[in-house]
């Protein structure tokens, strides 16, 4: 098996993502790899043209980013107790694009992410970030599906 020096793990903080983290952390420990933990904030719909009196678009973006930072801090406190070779990233954008871009920028050898197992109309309408990463990434991708 190839040695992995840098592993990128992408999370949306769902149960499926948490489950996939076990594999990412296990591989990082096995290879002594740097573990990159990435959360992509899906770009919010721009509501500036609508009448929304109680919150500005800029304030909404700040609150979403602050919420993501808190989720990341909680995630790391909960899931990473005995591994310190990791770095976290929170970026805005289209999830599959940002995952691939971050992997390339950080010379990742492997991307690990969970799958939600959407099927039927739900899959057709929303697609799958994992599927798009697998199809478009020049970096090896490991997907982990949660047993439901």
RAMO-V415792 format. One record per backbone hydrogen bond with DSSP energy under -0.5 kcal/mol. CO is the residue of the C=O (numbers start at 1). NH is the residue of the N-H. E is the energy in kcal/mol with one decimal. If there is no record, write none. Layout:
# RAMO-V415792
CO & NH & E
CO & NH & E
This chain:
# RAMO-V415792
3 & 5 & -0.6
5 & 34 & -3.0
6 & 109 & -3.1
6 & 110 & -1.1
7 & 9 & -0.6
7 & 36 & -3.2
8 & 10 & -0.5
8 & 112 & -3.0
9 & 38 & -3.0
10 & 114 & -0.5
11 & 40 & -0.5
14 & 18 & -2.5
15 & 19 & -2.2
16 & 20 & -1.7
17 & 21 & -1.6
18 & 22 & -0.8
19 & 22 & -0.7
19 & 23 & -0.6
20 & 23 & -0.6
20 & 24 & -1.8
21 & 25 & -3.1
22 & 26 & -2.1
23 & 27 & -2.5
24 & 28 & -2.3
25 & 29 & -2.6
26 & 30 & -2.5
27 & 31 & -2.3
28 & 32 & -1.1
28 & 33 & -2.0
34 & 7 & -2.8
34 & 36 & -0.6
35 & 37 & -0.5
35 & 87 & -2.2
36 & 9 & -3.6
36 & 38 & -0.6
37 & 89 & -2.6
38 & 11 & -3.0
39 & 41 & -0.6
39 & 91 & -2.1
40 & 42 & -0.8
41 & 93 & -2.2
45 & 47 & -0.7
47 & 50 & -2.0
50 & 52 & -1.2
56 & 60 & -2.4
57 & 61 & -2.4
58 & 62 & -2.2
59 & 63 & -2.5
60 & 64 & -2.4
61 & 65 & -2.4
62 & 66 & -2.7
63 & 67 & -2.4
64 & 68 & -2.2
65 & 69 & -2.3
66 & 70 & -2.2
67 & 71 & -2.3
68 & 72 & -2.4
69 & 73 & -2.5
70 & 74 & -2.4
71 & 75 & -2.7
72 & 76 & -2.6
73 & 77 & -2.4
74 & 78 & -2.4
75 & 79 & -2.9
76 & 80 & -2.1
79 & 81 & -0.7
84 & 86 & -1.4
85 & 35 & -2.7
87 & 37 & -3.0
89 & 39 & -2.3
91 & 41 & -3.2
93 & 43 & -0.8
93 & 95 & -0.6
94 & 98 & -2.5
95 & 99 & -2.5
96 & 100 & -2.0
97 & 101 & -2.6
98 & 102 & -2.7
99 & 103 & -2.1
100 & 104 & -2.1
101 & 105 & -2.7
102 & 106 & -1.7
103 & 108 & -2.8
104 & 107 & -1.3
109 & 140 & -0.6
110 & 8 & -3.0
111 & 142 & -3.4
112 & 10 & -2.0
113 & 144 & -2.0
115 & 146 & -0.9
119 & 122 & -0.8
119 & 123 & -1.0
120 & 124 & -2.0
121 & 125 & -3.0
122 & 126 & -2.4
123 & 127 & -2.5
128 & 132 & -2.2
129 & 133 & -2.6
130 & 134 & -2.7
131 & 135 & -2.2
132 & 136 & -2.2
133 & 137 & -2.4
140 & 111 & -2.2
141 & 143 & -0.5
142 & 113 & -2.1
144 & 115 & -2.1
144 & 146 & -0.5
146 & 148 & -0.7
